Amino acid sequence: MPWGQHNPFPAKQFLRITRTIIQFMIHNQLKEYAAGKAHDTMVTDVRIGLCYTAVILSDGAAGVAYTFKECLPPGCDVFQGRRPLAGKKASDILQYLTSDDLLERAVGIATANALINRKPEGLLEGDILDVLDVNTDDRVGMVGYFPPLMPLLKPKVRELLVFEKLPGKAPGVYPEHKATELLPSCSVAIITATSLINETLQPLLEACRTCRQVALLGASTPLAPELFKPFGVTLLSGIIITDACGVLRCVSEGGGMGSFKGYIKKVNLPVTA
């Protein structure tokens, strides 16, 4: 029988529920994957900045995740979880990965990245365009506005479509809701890793099923190929923090990727078939 006629859940509602469940599965799998590397590691410092959230572990490793400052609650206490965070086991802080709160989830992902983003086998240093397979026949869909990348990528491809929450930033930038409509017509997709935090990743990956290349890009990217391989991701492009104190200072002072230079390495990890 057609959905919506005699079924308790209309088709669109059923699709939303399914996507929510799959997104929860991704977060839960990331939690389990990172927990397998945590052992007795402790969290020694957490900074929730205006652009990024940073976590430092007792072994000196650090990770970051994007802070959705526009979604912060009003009032003096924006972090709703239990404090203090410093001094707790990393495995305990990973529980925030499945929180409904965006800020708590950012803390969880930053912790996971501190545990995961070390030097996995097959890691390639450099910018994403050093390894991304694109040519002049490709129509590329980019979810997220990456200004340094756009002028370098555009001459290499037939067409570049950019999807962003504020589409008026530049010509050719579409509103974010257009991404799921237009990505199926693309051969290559580049998706911001912040979609992992705000739970928009699953529908985007669905829309990319026919893409030859699907890359997850940004400082929030967990370098966990086993996790993303089943969803069609072919490249993870993120960072490894080489100077935790430097990144922590930048985050505390409201800095982001532009101020991380000298404290990180940009890296790429192909997700092999």
C-alpha positions in Angstrom: 0.0 0.0 0.0 1.3 3.6 -0.7 2.9 5.3 2.3 0.8 7.9 4.0 -2.6 6.3 3.1 -3.1 3.5 5.7 0.3 3.6 7.4 0.7 5.2 10.8 3.8 7.0 9.6 3.7 9.1 6.5 6.6 8.5 4.1 8.5 11.8 4.9 8.2 11.2 8.6 9.4 7.6 8.2 12.4 8.9 6.2 13.2 11.4 8.9 13.0 8.8 11.6 15.2 6.4 9.6 17.8 9.1 9.0 17.9 10.0 12.7 18.4 6.3 13.6 21.3 6.0 11.1 22.9 9.2 12.3 22.7 7.9 15.9 24.3 4.7 14.7 27.2 6.7 13.2 27.7 8.6 16.5 27.5 5.4 18.5 29.9 3.6 16.3 32.3 6.5 16.5 32.0 6.4 20.3 32.8 2.7 20.4 35.6 3.1 17.9 37.3 5.8 19.9 36.6 4.1 23.2 38.6 1.2 22.0 41.6 3.5 21.9 41.0 5.3 25.1 42.1 2.7 27.7 42.9 4.7 30.9 43.5 8.0 29.1 42.2 11.1 31.0 41.0 14.4 29.7 43.3 17.2 31.1 41.8 20.3 29.5 38.7 21.4 27.6 38.3 24.7 25.9 35.0 25.7 24.3 35.8 28.6 22.0 33.7 30.7 19.7 34.9 28.8 16.6 36.2 25.5 17.8 36.1 23.2 20.9 39.4 21.6 21.9 40.2 18.7 24.1 43.7 17.7 25.4 44.4 14.2 26.8 46.8 13.0 29.5 49.1 11.6 26.8 49.5 15.1 25.2 47.3 14.4 22.2 44.6 16.9 21.3 41.5 17.1 19.0 39.1 19.8 17.9 35.5 20.0 16.7 33.5 23.0 15.4 31.5 25.0 17.8 28.0 25.9 16.5 27.9 29.2 18.4 24.7 30.3 16.8 23.0 27.3 18.5 24.2 28.1 22.0 21.5 28.5 24.7 21.1 31.9 26.3 22.4 32.6 29.8 25.8 32.4 31.5 26.1 28.6 31.4 26.1 27.5 27.8 27.5 24.0 28.5 24.7 22.0 29.9 26.7 18.8 30.8 28.3 18.0 34.1 31.4 19.8 35.0 34.3 19.7 35.5 35.3 17.9 32.3 39.0 18.0 33.0 40.1 15.1 35.2 37.5 12.6 33.8 38.3 9.5 31.7 38.2 10.1 28.0 35.8 7.2 27.7 33.4 9.0 29.9 33.5 12.2 27.9 32.9 10.1 24.7 29.4 9.6 26.0 28.6 13.1 24.8 28.8 11.9 21.2 25.2 10.6 21.4 23.9 13.7 23.2 21.1 15.8 21.7 23.0 18.9 22.6 25.2 20.3 19.8 27.8 21.7 22.3 28.1 18.4 24.2 28.4 16.5 20.9 31.2 18.8 19.9 33.1 18.0 23.1 32.5 14.3 22.4 33.8 14.6 18.8 36.8 16.7 19.9 37.6 13.9 22.4 37.2 11.2 19.8 39.5 13.1 17.4 42.2 13.4 20.1 42.1 9.7 20.5 41.9 8.8 16.8 43.7 11.4 14.8 47.3 10.2 15.3 49.2 8.7 12.4 47.1 5.9 10.9 48.5 3.7 8.1 48.1 5.2 4.7 48.1 8.8 5.9 49.1 11.4 3.3 50.1 14.9 4.3 49.0 17.9 2.4 45.8 19.7 1.2 42.8 17.8 0.0 43.5 18.9 -3.7 46.9 17.1 -3.5 45.1 13.8 -3.4 41.4 14.3 -4.5 40.8 12.7 -7.9 39.1 15.4 -10.0 39.2 16.4 -13.7 37.6 18.8 -16.1 34.7 16.5 -16.7 33.6 16.5 -13.1 30.7 18.4 -11.6 31.7 18.9 -7.9 29.3 19.6 -5.1 30.8 21.2 -2.0 28.8 21.3 1.2 30.2 24.1 3.3 32.0 27.3 2.3 35.7 26.8 2.1 37.1 30.1 0.6 40.8 29.1 0.3 39.8 25.9 -1.6 37.3 27.3 -4.1 39.6 29.4 -6.4 42.0 26.4 -6.6 39.4 23.8 -7.3 37.2 25.7 -9.8 39.7 25.7 -12.7 40.2 22.0 -12.3 36.6 20.9 -12.8 33.7 21.5 -15.2 31.4 23.0 -12.6 31.6 23.7 -8.9 28.4 23.9 -6.8 28.7 25.2 -3.3 26.0 24.8 -0.6 26.0 27.0 2.5 23.7 28.2 5.2 24.2 31.8 4.1 24.2 31.6 0.3 24.8 35.3 -0.4 28.5 34.9 0.4 29.6 34.6 -3.3 28.2 33.9 -6.8 27.3 30.3 -7.4 26.7 29.6 -3.7 23.4 27.8 -3.1 21.3 27.6 0.1 22.1 24.4 2.1 18.7 22.8 1.5 19.5 22.5 -2.2 22.4 20.1 -1.5 20.3 16.9 -1.3 18.5 18.0 -4.6 21.7 18.7 -6.6 24.3 16.4 -5.2 22.9 13.3 -7.1 23.9 15.1 -10.4 27.5 15.5 -9.2 30.4 13.1 -9.8 32.4 14.3 -6.8 31.2 15.5 -3.4 33.1 17.4 -0.7 31.2 17.5 2.6 32.1 19.6 5.7 32.7 17.4 8.7 30.6 19.8 10.8 27.7 17.9 9.3 28.7 15.1 11.7 28.0 17.4 14.6 24.7 18.9 13.5 23.3 15.6 12.2 23.0 16.6 8.6 25.6 14.1 7.3 23.3 11.1 6.7 21.0 12.7 4.1 24.0 14.2 2.4 25.7 10.8 2.1 22.4 9.4 0.7 22.4 12.1 -2.0 26.0 11.2 -2.9 25.4 7.5 -3.6 26.2 7.9 -7.3 29.3 10.1 -6.8 32.7 8.7 -7.8 34.5 10.4 -5.0 33.0 11.5 -1.6 35.3 13.4 0.8 34.7 14.5 4.4 36.7 17.7 5.0 37.6 19.8 7.9 39.3 20.0 11.3 36.3 18.1 12.8 37.0 15.0 10.7 37.7 11.7 12.6 40.3 9.8 10.7 38.4 6.5 11.0 38.0 4.9 7.6 36.3 1.7 8.9 33.5 3.9 10.2 32.8 5.8 7.1 33.5 3.2 4.4 30.0 1.6 4.6 28.5 5.0 3.8 30.4 5.5 0.6 33.0 8.0 1.8 36.2 7.6 -0.2 38.5 10.2 1.4 38.9 11.7 4.9 40.6 15.0 4.9 41.4 16.4 8.4 44.1 17.5 10.7 46.6 16.1 13.2 47.5 18.5 16.0 51.3 18.8 16.5 51.3 21.6 19.1 48.4 21.1 21.5 49.2 24.2 23.6 49.3 26.3 20.5 45.9 25.1 19.3 44.4 25.5 22.8 45.6 29.1 23.0 44.0 29.8 19.5 40.7 28.2 20.6 40.7 30.2 23.8 41.2 33.4 21.9 38.4 32.8 19.5 40.6 31.5 16.7 39.9 28.9 14.1 41.6 27.1 11.2 43.2 30.3 10.0 45.1 30.7 13.3 46.0 27.0 13.6 48.9 27.3 11.1 52.1 26.0 12.6 50.3 23.9 15.2 48.7 21.3 12.9 49.3 19.2 9.9 46.7 18.9 7.2 46.3 15.2 6.3 44.3 12.9 4.0 43.4 9.3 4.5 42.0 7.4 1.5 39.2 5.0 2.4 40.2 1.9 0.5 37.7 -0.5 -1.1 
